[in-house]
Amino acid sequence: MNTNSNSYTLIYATVMVVIVALTLAFVSGALKDTQNKNVKVDKKKQILSSLLIDTKDQDAEALYTKYITTALTINSNAEIISDNKDEAFDIDVNKELAKKLEERKLPIYVANVDGKVKYIIPLRGTGLWGPIWGYIALNEDKSTIFGANFSHASETPGLGAEISLPAFQSEFIGKSILNDKNEFVSIAVMKAGQTTDKQDQIDGISGGTITSKGVEKMLLNCIGQYEKYLKTIDGGAKK
């Protein structure tokens, strides 16, 4: 075959593309299990971080098993659909949020930290440039925040991206999502100097107003799904 011909060049390029594609497909398939495991481990780390547990240089899976005693799947009427821990963990919160409220499967994690029950609720929302997410841990009263963890996909460094830092997350500790009348009011995220007497509040990020308001909306929408559950006496807790 004439190696200088157009047909040779076309055949050569086609063969190389096929070889590269097959190689990439093989590598992707071989690494899929590892990638999926890493995603699950990272999720467990985020859940544990909302409980103020340091996972650095620690076995996150072992810590998760130690602290997370139960994981439930409930609906918006506080009815327990399943108490299968793995089933609750695998729920895609984004997909559930796209459904009607009464059709959603809502995961909630129940933890035991130093003999005290904590409830962890997953959060999903939108910041300035993309998705934001996190976990909020509540004390046994199902109102007072024990800890929080937030992450983002593409918020601006030094501005909206600050939601992922302890300085911002620690502001939520001790705040209540239910008022004195046992009504769900969530948490307000406001500009420094602004105040409200309707709910507990924290200062938003200077220069990151849209992302801060994204966190506020995320808390309202996501925790609000669990309002009836938060007002139940037991709710499936195991000490």
C-alpha positions as a Markdown table, in Angstrom:
| # | Residue | x | y | z |
|---|---|---|---|---|
| 1 | Met | 0.0 | 0.0 | 0.0 |
| 2 | Asn | 1.2 | 3.5 | -0.8 |
| 3 | Thr | 2.0 | 5.0 | 2.5 |
| 4 | Asn | 1.8 | 8.5 | 1.0 |
| 5 | Ser | -1.8 | 8.0 | -0.3 |
| 6 | Asn | -4.9 | 9.6 | 1.3 |
| 7 | Ser | -6.5 | 6.2 | 1.7 |
| 8 | Tyr | -3.6 | 4.9 | 3.8 |
| 9 | Thr | -3.7 | 8.0 | 6.0 |
| 10 | Leu | -7.5 | 7.5 | 6.5 |
| 11 | Ile | -7.1 | 3.8 | 7.3 |
| 12 | Tyr | -4.2 | 4.4 | 9.7 |
| 13 | Ala | -6.1 | 7.2 | 11.5 |
| 14 | Thr | -9.2 | 5.0 | 11.8 |
| 15 | Val | -7.2 | 2.1 | 13.2 |
| 16 | Met | -5.5 | 4.3 | 15.8 |
| 17 | Val | -8.8 | 5.9 | 16.8 |
| 18 | Val | -10.3 | 2.4 | 17.3 |
| 19 | Ile | -7.3 | 1.2 | 19.3 |
| 20 | Val | -7.3 | 4.3 | 21.6 |
| 21 | Ala | -11.1 | 4.0 | 22.1 |
| 22 | Leu | -10.8 | 0.4 | 23.0 |
| 23 | Thr | -7.9 | 1.1 | 25.4 |
| 24 | Leu | -9.8 | 3.9 | 27.1 |
| 25 | Ala | -12.9 | 1.8 | 27.4 |
| 26 | Phe | -10.9 | -1.1 | 29.0 |
| 27 | Val | -9.1 | 1.3 | 31.4 |
| 28 | Ser | -12.5 | 3.0 | 32.3 |
| 29 | Gly | -14.1 | -0.4 | 33.0 |
| 30 | Ala | -11.1 | -1.7 | 35.0 |
| 31 | Leu | -11.2 | 1.5 | 37.2 |
| 32 | Lys | -14.9 | 1.8 | 37.5 |
| 33 | Asp | -15.2 | -0.2 | 40.8 |
| 34 | Thr | -12.3 | 1.8 | 42.3 |
| 35 | Gln | -13.9 | 5.1 | 41.2 |
| 36 | Asn | -17.3 | 4.1 | 42.6 |
| 37 | Lys | -15.7 | 3.1 | 45.9 |
| 38 | Asn | -13.8 | 6.4 | 46.1 |
| 39 | Val | -17.1 | 8.3 | 45.6 |
| 40 | Lys | -18.8 | 6.4 | 48.4 |
| 41 | Val | -15.8 | 6.9 | 50.7 |
| 42 | Asp | -15.8 | 10.7 | 50.0 |
| 43 | Lys | -19.6 | 10.8 | 50.7 |
| 44 | Lys | -19.0 | 9.0 | 54.1 |
| 45 | Lys | -16.3 | 11.6 | 54.9 |
| 46 | Gln | -18.7 | 14.4 | 54.3 |
| 47 | Ile | -21.3 | 12.9 | 56.5 |
| 48 | Leu | -18.8 | 12.3 | 59.2 |
| 49 | Ser | -17.5 | 15.9 | 58.9 |
| 50 | Ser | -21.0 | 17.2 | 59.6 |
| 51 | Leu | -20.6 | 15.3 | 62.9 |
| 52 | Leu | -17.4 | 17.2 | 63.5 |
| 53 | Ile | -15.4 | 14.0 | 63.2 |
| 54 | Asp | -11.9 | 14.4 | 61.7 |
| 55 | Thr | -11.3 | 11.8 | 59.0 |
| 56 | Lys | -7.8 | 12.9 | 58.0 |
| 57 | Asp | -5.5 | 9.9 | 57.8 |
| 58 | Gln | -8.4 | 7.8 | 59.3 |
| 59 | Asp | -10.3 | 4.8 | 57.9 |
| 60 | Ala | -13.5 | 6.6 | 56.9 |
| 61 | Glu | -15.5 | 3.4 | 56.3 |
| 62 | Ala | -14.6 | 2.1 | 59.8 |
| 63 | Leu | -15.6 | 5.5 | 61.3 |
| 64 | Tyr | -18.8 | 5.5 | 59.4 |
| 65 | Thr | -19.7 | 2.1 | 60.6 |
| 66 | Lys | -18.9 | 3.1 | 64.2 |
| 67 | Tyr | -20.9 | 6.3 | 64.3 |
| 68 | Ile | -23.8 | 5.8 | 61.9 |
| 69 | Thr | -26.0 | 3.4 | 63.7 |
| 70 | Thr | -29.0 | 3.7 | 61.4 |
| 71 | Ala | -29.9 | 5.0 | 57.9 |
| 72 | Leu | -33.6 | 5.4 | 57.1 |
| 73 | Thr | -35.6 | 6.1 | 54.0 |
| 74 | Ile | -38.7 | 8.0 | 54.8 |
| 75 | Asn | -41.3 | 10.1 | 53.0 |
| 76 | Ser | -42.5 | 13.6 | 53.6 |
| 77 | Asn | -45.2 | 12.3 | 56.0 |
| 78 | Ala | -42.5 | 10.9 | 58.3 |
| 79 | Glu | -43.4 | 7.3 | 57.3 |
| 80 | Ile | -40.4 | 5.0 | 57.3 |
| 81 | Ile | -40.2 | 3.3 | 53.9 |
| 82 | Ser | -37.1 | 1.3 | 54.7 |
| 83 | Asp | -34.5 | 0.9 | 57.4 |
| 84 | Asn | -31.9 | -0.6 | 55.1 |
| 85 | Lys | -28.7 | 1.3 | 55.7 |
| 86 | Asp | -27.2 | 0.7 | 52.2 |
| 87 | Glu | -30.5 | 1.6 | 50.4 |
| 88 | Ala | -30.7 | 5.0 | 52.1 |
| 89 | Phe | -27.0 | 5.7 | 51.4 |
| 90 | Asp | -27.5 | 5.0 | 47.7 |
| 91 | Ile | -30.4 | 7.4 | 47.2 |
| 92 | Asp | -29.6 | 10.1 | 44.6 |
| 93 | Val | -30.9 | 13.2 | 46.3 |
| 94 | Asn | -30.8 | 15.3 | 43.1 |
| 95 | Lys | -33.2 | 12.9 | 41.4 |
| 96 | Glu | -35.5 | 12.8 | 44.4 |
| 97 | Leu | -35.7 | 16.7 | 44.5 |
| 98 | Ala | -36.9 | 16.6 | 40.9 |
| 99 | Lys | -40.0 | 14.6 | 41.9 |
| 100 | Lys | -43.1 | 15.9 | 43.6 |
| 101 | Leu | -42.7 | 16.1 | 47.4 |
| 102 | Glu | -45.1 | 13.3 | 48.2 |
| 103 | Glu | -43.2 | 11.0 | 45.8 |
| 104 | Arg | -39.7 | 11.5 | 47.2 |
| 105 | Lys | -37.6 | 9.0 | 49.1 |
| 106 | Leu | -35.8 | 10.9 | 51.8 |
| 107 | Pro | -32.6 | 9.5 | 53.4 |
| 108 | Ile | -31.7 | 10.4 | 56.9 |
| 109 | Tyr | -28.8 | 9.1 | 58.9 |
| 110 | Val | -28.9 | 8.5 | 62.6 |
| 111 | Ala | -25.6 | 8.6 | 64.5 |
| 112 | Asn | -24.4 | 8.1 | 68.0 |
| 113 | Val | -21.7 | 10.5 | 69.1 |
| 114 | Asp | -20.4 | 10.2 | 72.7 |
| 115 | Gly | -23.7 | 8.5 | 73.7 |
| 116 | Lys | -25.8 | 11.2 | 72.1 |
| 117 | Val | -28.2 | 10.7 | 69.1 |
| 118 | Lys | -27.6 | 12.9 | 66.1 |
| 119 | Tyr | -29.6 | 13.2 | 62.9 |
| 120 | Ile | -27.9 | 14.0 | 59.6 |
| 121 | Ile | -29.9 | 15.4 | 56.6 |
| 122 | Pro | -28.4 | 15.6 | 53.1 |
| 123 | Leu | -28.6 | 18.9 | 51.3 |
| 124 | Arg | -28.5 | 19.9 | 47.6 |
| 125 | Gly | -28.8 | 23.3 | 46.0 |
| 126 | Thr | -27.4 | 25.8 | 43.6 |
| 127 | Gly | -24.7 | 28.5 | 44.1 |
| 128 | Leu | -23.6 | 31.2 | 41.7 |
| 129 | Trp | -21.8 | 29.0 | 39.2 |
| 130 | Gly | -23.1 | 25.5 | 39.8 |
| 131 | Pro | -24.3 | 22.9 | 42.3 |
| 132 | Ile | -23.6 | 23.1 | 46.0 |
| 133 | Trp | -24.3 | 20.4 | 48.5 |
| 134 | Gly | -23.7 | 19.3 | 52.1 |
| 135 | Tyr | -25.0 | 17.7 | 55.3 |
| 136 | Ile | -26.5 | 19.2 | 58.4 |
| 137 | Ala | -26.3 | 17.3 | 61.7 |
| 138 | Leu | -29.0 | 17.9 | 64.3 |
| 139 | Asn | -28.9 | 17.2 | 68.0 |
| 140 | Glu | -31.4 | 14.8 | 69.7 |
| 141 | Asp | -34.0 | 17.6 | 69.9 |
| 142 | Lys | -34.1 | 17.5 | 66.0 |
| 143 | Ser | -33.8 | 21.3 | 66.0 |
| 144 | Thr | -30.4 | 22.5 | 67.3 |
| 145 | Ile | -27.5 | 22.2 | 64.8 |
| 146 | Phe | -24.6 | 20.1 | 66.0 |
| 147 | Gly | -22.5 | 20.5 | 62.9 |
| 148 | Ala | -22.5 | 21.3 | 59.2 |
| 149 | Asn | -20.5 | 20.4 | 56.1 |
| 150 | Phe | -20.9 | 22.2 | 52.7 |
| 151 | Ser | -19.2 | 21.6 | 49.4 |
| 152 | His | -19.4 | 23.1 | 45.9 |
| 153 | Ala | -18.5 | 22.4 | 42.3 |
| 154 | Ser | -17.3 | 25.7 | 40.9 |
| 155 | Glu | -17.8 | 28.7 | 43.3 |
| 156 | Thr | -15.4 | 31.6 | 43.2 |
| 157 | Pro | -12.2 | 31.0 | 45.3 |
| 158 | Gly | -12.0 | 33.5 | 48.1 |
| 159 | Leu | -15.8 | 34.3 | 47.8 |
| 160 | Gly | -18.5 | 31.8 | 47.4 |
| 161 | Ala | -16.1 | 28.9 | 47.8 |
| 162 | Glu | -15.7 | 29.9 | 51.4 |
| 163 | Ile | -18.8 | 27.8 | 52.2 |
| 164 | Ser | -16.5 | 24.8 | 52.3 |
| 165 | Leu | -14.3 | 26.3 | 55.0 |
| 166 | Pro | -14.7 | 25.6 | 58.8 |
| 167 | Ala | -15.0 | 29.3 | 59.5 |
| 168 | Phe | -18.3 | 29.5 | 57.7 |
| 169 | Gln | -19.6 | 26.1 | 58.7 |
| 170 | Ser | -19.0 | 26.6 | 62.4 |
| 171 | Glu | -21.4 | 29.6 | 62.4 |
| 172 | Phe | -24.3 | 27.1 | 62.2 |
| 173 | Ile | -23.4 | 25.2 | 65.4 |
| 174 | Gly | -26.0 | 25.9 | 68.1 |
| 175 | Lys | -28.5 | 27.5 | 65.8 |
| 176 | Ser | -32.1 | 26.1 | 65.7 |
| 177 | Ile | -34.2 | 25.3 | 62.7 |
| 178 | Leu | -37.5 | 25.2 | 64.8 |
| 179 | Asn | -38.7 | 28.2 | 66.6 |
| 180 | Asp | -40.2 | 28.4 | 70.1 |
| 181 | Lys | -43.6 | 27.4 | 68.7 |
| 182 | Asn | -42.1 | 24.2 | 67.2 |
| 183 | Glu | -42.5 | 25.6 | 63.7 |
| 184 | Phe | -39.9 | 24.9 | 61.0 |
| 185 | Val | -38.2 | 28.2 | 60.1 |
| 186 | Ser | -34.8 | 27.1 | 58.9 |
| 187 | Ile | -31.7 | 29.4 | 59.2 |
| 188 | Ala | -31.3 | 32.8 | 57.6 |
| 189 | Val | -28.0 | 33.6 | 55.9 |
| 190 | Met | -27.7 | 37.4 | 55.8 |
| 191 | Lys | -25.3 | 40.2 | 55.1 |
| 192 | Ala | -23.3 | 41.3 | 58.0 |
| 193 | Gly | -25.2 | 43.9 | 60.0 |
| 194 | Gln | -28.6 | 42.7 | 58.9 |
| 195 | Thr | -30.9 | 41.1 | 61.5 |
| 196 | Thr | -34.2 | 39.2 | 61.7 |
| 197 | Asp | -36.3 | 38.2 | 64.6 |
| 198 | Lys | -38.1 | 35.4 | 62.8 |
| 199 | Gln | -35.4 | 32.8 | 62.9 |
| 200 | Asp | -31.8 | 32.2 | 63.9 |
| 201 | Gln | -29.3 | 33.6 | 61.5 |
| 202 | Ile | -25.6 | 33.6 | 60.5 |
| 203 | Asp | -23.5 | 36.1 | 58.5 |
| 204 | Gly | -23.2 | 35.4 | 54.8 |
| 205 | Ile | -19.9 | 35.5 | 53.0 |
| 206 | Ser | -18.7 | 39.0 | 52.1 |
| 207 | Gly | -18.7 | 39.3 | 48.3 |
| 208 | Gly | -20.4 | 35.9 | 48.0 |
| 209 | Thr | -24.1 | 37.0 | 48.4 |
| 210 | Ile | -25.5 | 34.7 | 45.7 |
| 211 | Thr | -23.8 | 31.6 | 47.0 |
| 212 | Ser | -24.7 | 32.5 | 50.6 |
| 213 | Lys | -28.4 | 32.9 | 49.6 |
| 214 | Gly | -28.0 | 29.6 | 47.7 |
| 215 | Val | -27.0 | 27.9 | 51.1 |
| 216 | Glu | -30.0 | 29.6 | 52.7 |
| 217 | Lys | -32.4 | 28.3 | 50.1 |
| 218 | Met | -30.8 | 24.9 | 50.1 |
| 219 | Leu | -31.4 | 24.6 | 53.9 |
| 220 | Leu | -35.0 | 25.7 | 53.6 |
| 221 | Asn | -35.9 | 23.4 | 50.7 |
| 222 | Cys | -34.0 | 20.3 | 51.8 |
| 223 | Ile | -34.6 | 20.3 | 55.6 |
| 224 | Gly | -38.2 | 21.4 | 55.0 |
| 225 | Gln | -38.9 | 18.1 | 53.4 |
| 226 | Tyr | -38.3 | 16.5 | 56.8 |
| 227 | Glu | -40.5 | 18.8 | 58.8 |
| 228 | Lys | -43.0 | 16.2 | 60.0 |
| 229 | Tyr | -40.2 | 13.8 | 60.8 |
| 230 | Leu | -38.4 | 16.4 | 62.8 |
| 231 | Lys | -41.5 | 16.8 | 65.0 |
| 232 | Thr | -41.8 | 13.1 | 65.8 |
| 233 | Ile | -40.8 | 12.0 | 69.2 |
| 234 | Asp | -38.6 | 9.0 | 68.3 |
| 235 | Gly | -38.2 | 8.8 | 64.6 |
| 236 | Gly | -36.3 | 5.5 | 64.5 |
| 237 | Ala | -33.4 | 6.6 | 66.6 |
| 238 | Lys | -31.2 | 3.9 | 68.1 |
| 239 | Lys | -28.8 | 4.7 | 70.9 |
